[in-house]
Amino acid sequence: MADAVLEFKGTSFTLSVIHLSTAQIDDIRDTLADKVAQAPDFFNLVPVLVNIEQLGATIDYSAIKALVEEFNFTFVGFTGVISNEQRKLIRDLGFSFVNAAKAVVAKQVTAKTPEPEERSALASESLAEQVAAKQMPVESTLFSDKVHRGQIRSGQQVYAKGQNLVVIGSVSAGAEVIADGNIHIYGALRGRAIAGAQGHQHAQIYCQSLEAELVSINGNYWLSDSMQDHWATPVYIHLTDTELMSSKLV
Amino acid sequence: MARIIVVTSGKGGVGKTTSSAAIGIGLALKGHKVVLIDFDIGLRNLDLIMGCERRVVYDFVNVINGEATLNQALIKDKRVSTLSILPASQTRDKDALNKENVGKVLDDLAKEFDYILCDSPAGIEAGAMMALYYADEAIITTNPEVSSVRDSDRIIGMLSSRSRRAELGLDPIKEHLLLTRYSPKRVAEGEMLSVEDVEEILAVPLLGVIPESQAVLKASNSGEPVILDIESDAGQAYQDAVDRLLGETVDFRFLVAEKKGIFSRIFGG
């Protein structure tokens, strides 16, 4: 249908989630103020969900929303909602709630003796979400690519903000490549490569020859001493919990 | 169209001025009209290497400031009539140059000369940026040694980001790699980076490999560019580089250590 007015499409987004461990508005305000002060521009108008899983039943939803907006976040809704009463309450207040695909299993465990009907609702929901999760499994599919053709020279810095970085060429010693997603280098990596720069556990670094000064994924880094196993060979580097791992590419 | 060629390196002491002088004379000997400009304001050296230090009356900065005309400042080489030298000022510093006026001087020179060779100062500051800004081509002078290679890499990055061609989105500066002070013996012993190592790191086409040679120091001190010493290996290697710059295909020489002959082996030559 070429002249369709609209169409529905499923799209995944990476959203920041604020996990609350207290419902005390003043405490939340103090902590939030500290966090925002560390990087005022970074959070400006960033869409956020608020996770209330760890909180009890008495929550001032409106106050939380107002607080989040006070710090210039764009409030999207609540997540980690446990009971049907909460859902109803949230819906009545005109807010939305979102369930994270990964959290479903954990939620079934933590939810204490749910009502039979609620349990079946959760089960069917989790099944649906697991199917969805299979179709769109990895966070890395969310990033588009920034492609750099040619060598990245000493002293140059290339940052793929919110993207993967593809370098068709080598990265010289003293050069720095940074991406919020993965980094692919179709040449030698002799400089520094920092993947998952804004926090991304599953980011990876691929290169045709590993001769780097430093590689880092999600804040965990290696200096060249740690790369001797696969030095000057085609390698990809990934993260297991907090340990970097290198594996042969071919 | 005049070709504006910058001879640059990032690092100091690798042979920029020696190479500028040799290539300038080499091009002029082929019958091209060549001007050599010393961009190293405050550390004037090119005139010494060219042996014209006693003939400097006006300099580049005088021309920039309108205190002298180009013809007053240009020094004609006594050996090759098609070669001229525009010396740097020894009493000023790099801030004496500005883009606009340098551009005007280069425009004027382009009307008269086929090749404008800009001998860049070391470093990555204003002086070096000024020398490379208007370039069409660059000769990246590098020693087979890690710090020189890294500095060259840095300056190649500058060529592709800070030049006029980069700013206007024109074709990028054509890069040539000139490896100087190359010692095949030390490469064989693993003490020095090989041509292949440097080519792989810098990924720039090779223009020439100049062997480490006693002739270079002698040439510098006597003001007779080494290319005029046709007996020397360095002189011949510069000649080859000039031919390649003019589009000829020339095999690379002086890349392997000379095998000791039987007599020198016996007599410990």
Boltz contact constraints between the chains, C-beta under 6 A:
constraints:
  - contact:
      token1: [A, 151]
      token2: [B, 203]
      max_distance: 6.0
  - contact:
      token1: [A, 153]
      token2: [B, 153]
      max_distance: 6.0
  - contact:
      token1: [A, 153]
      token2: [B, 156]
      max_distance: 6.0
  - contact:
      token1: [A, 153]
      token2: [B, 157]
      max_distance: 6.0
  - contact:
      token1: [A, 154]
      token2: [B, 150]
      max_distance: 6.0
  - contact:
      token1: [A, 154]
      token2: [B, 153]
      max_distance: 6.0
  - contact:
      token1: [A, 154]
      token2: [B, 154]
      max_distance: 6.0
  - contact:
      token1: [A, 155]
      token2: [B, 154]
      max_distance: 6.0
  - contact:
      token1: [A, 155]
      token2: [B, 157]
      max_distance: 6.0
  - contact:
      token1: [A, 156]
      token2: [B, 157]
      max_distance: 6.0
  - contact:
      token1: [A, 172]
      token2: [B, 153]
      max_distance: 6.0
  - contact:
      token1: [A, 173]
      token2: [B, 150]
      max_distance: 6.0
  - contact:
      token1: [A, 174]
      token2: [B, 150]
      max_distance: 6.0
